[in-house]
Amino acid sequence: MKSDSFAAALNCIDGRTQIPVINFIKERSGVRYVDMITEAGIIKHLASNTVDSVVKATRLSVEISVSGHKTTSVFLVAHQDCLGNQVADTIQKQQLLQAKRNVESWHLPVEVKCLWLNSEWQVEEVIER
């Protein structure tokens, strides 16, 4: 683990998600710190075809993380029972994948991955099939 290494998580504000996500990212990526960029139901915004204030603020935060902390990995996070995005789990997982494509279209020098927190608050990686 590098002493100054960072990743970024684009996560819901739900406090139940924070610690499991940080621990997962640190263990899987070998980074020391995780920049948490949060918004209620953030994936819903990132998956949409519109650029609203949430998307603009999120992109700016990611750009700051990349330029200031040399972040090279960005994790998009969704979870069951989301109050900010009250849709079925299967829809949220589809939104995660669309959000990934949208974030990748920003052409930042980062790898983008998708994470899902299940009903036990365990983190699972979501990949496109």
Protein Blocks (a to p, Z undefined) as FASTA:
>chain_A
ZZkbccdddddfblklmmmmmmmmmmmnopabdcddddehklmmmmpmbdcfklmmmmmm
mmmmmmmnopabdcddddehiaklccdfklmmmmmmmmmmmmmmnopabddddddddfko
pacddddZZ
